[in-house]
Amino acid sequence: MGHKNSYIFTNKSHSQKGIMATILGVISLSTLIYTVVRSYQSTGEIPIQYGAAVLLAMIFALAGAALGVISRTERDKYYFFSYLGILLNLLALGCVSAILYAGAYAVG
């Protein structure tokens, strides 16, 4: 009837590359959201700096996705930030793809 208290000690830690992938994903998505909102507010008349920001966000997302995949291959680590980084960066790359697709096939 006794409930045995058992503790599991581990030396696992979060992957530094996974954390960096998550940070890059957050930066990429926030940059994309900011540029889309500002572009919408200015009725499509945007400065060239917004295009450069989206290009950098795409580069960050590519690097973040690569870091997320690399961090997933590490052993004895927690993989939460690896998966989150991969998800955020792929979402950012999908948003960039949608923006480019909409720009290429815009009616007008």
C-alpha positions in Angstrom: 0.0 0.0 0.0 2.9 2.2 0.2 3.5 4.6 -2.6 7.2 4.6 -3.3 8.6 8.0 -4.0 11.0 7.6 -6.9 13.1 10.3 -8.5 14.7 10.1 -11.8 17.9 12.1 -12.1 19.1 13.0 -15.5 21.8 15.1 -17.0 19.8 16.1 -20.1 19.6 19.7 -21.0 18.1 21.8 -23.7 20.1 22.1 -26.9 21.7 25.4 -27.4 21.2 25.1 -31.1 17.5 24.4 -30.6 17.1 27.5 -28.4 18.9 29.5 -31.1 16.6 28.1 -33.8 13.6 29.1 -31.8 15.0 32.6 -31.3 15.6 32.9 -35.0 12.1 31.7 -35.7 10.6 34.3 -33.4 12.7 37.1 -35.0 11.7 36.0 -38.5 8.0 35.8 -37.8 7.9 39.1 -35.9 9.8 40.8 -38.8 7.3 39.4 -41.3 4.3 40.3 -39.3 5.6 43.9 -38.8 6.4 44.4 -42.5 3.0 43.0 -43.7 1.1 45.2 -41.2 3.1 48.3 -42.1 2.6 47.6 -45.8 -1.1 47.2 -45.3 -1.3 50.4 -43.3 0.5 52.3 -46.1 -1.7 50.9 -48.8 1.1 49.0 -50.5 3.5 51.9 -50.9 6.4 50.5 -49.0 10.1 51.5 -48.8 12.8 49.2 -50.2 14.0 48.6 -46.6 11.0 46.4 -46.0 12.1 44.1 -48.8 15.6 43.9 -47.3 14.0 43.1 -43.9 12.0 40.3 -45.5 15.1 39.0 -47.2 17.0 38.9 -43.9 14.0 37.2 -42.2 14.1 34.5 -44.9 17.9 34.0 -44.4 17.3 33.8 -40.6 14.5 31.3 -41.1 16.7 29.1 -43.3 19.5 29.2 -40.8 17.0 28.6 -38.0 15.5 25.6 -39.7 18.9 24.1 -40.3 19.9 24.7 -36.7 16.7 23.0 -35.5 17.3 19.9 -37.6 20.9 19.8 -36.5 19.9 20.2 -32.8 17.4 17.4 -33.2 20.2 15.0 -34.1 22.0 15.6 -30.8 21.9 12.9 -28.2 20.8 13.1 -24.6 19.0 16.5 -25.0 15.5 17.7 -24.6 14.0 18.3 -28.0 11.2 20.8 -27.2 13.1 23.9 -28.6 14.3 21.9 -31.6 10.8 21.1 -32.6 9.5 24.6 -31.8 12.4 26.2 -33.8 11.7 23.9 -36.8 8.0 24.8 -36.7 8.5 28.5 -36.3 11.1 28.7 -39.1 9.1 26.6 -41.5 6.1 28.8 -40.8 8.2 31.9 -41.5 9.4 30.3 -44.8 5.8 29.5 -45.7 4.8 33.2 -45.1 7.7 34.4 -47.3 6.6 31.9 -50.0 3.0 33.2 -49.7 4.1 36.8 -50.0 6.2 36.0 -53.1 3.4 34.0 -54.6 0.9 36.8 -54.0 3.3 39.4 -55.4 4.0 37.4 -58.5 0.4 36.7 -59.4 -1.3 39.9 -58.1 -4.1 41.2 -60.2 -3.7 44.7 -61.1 
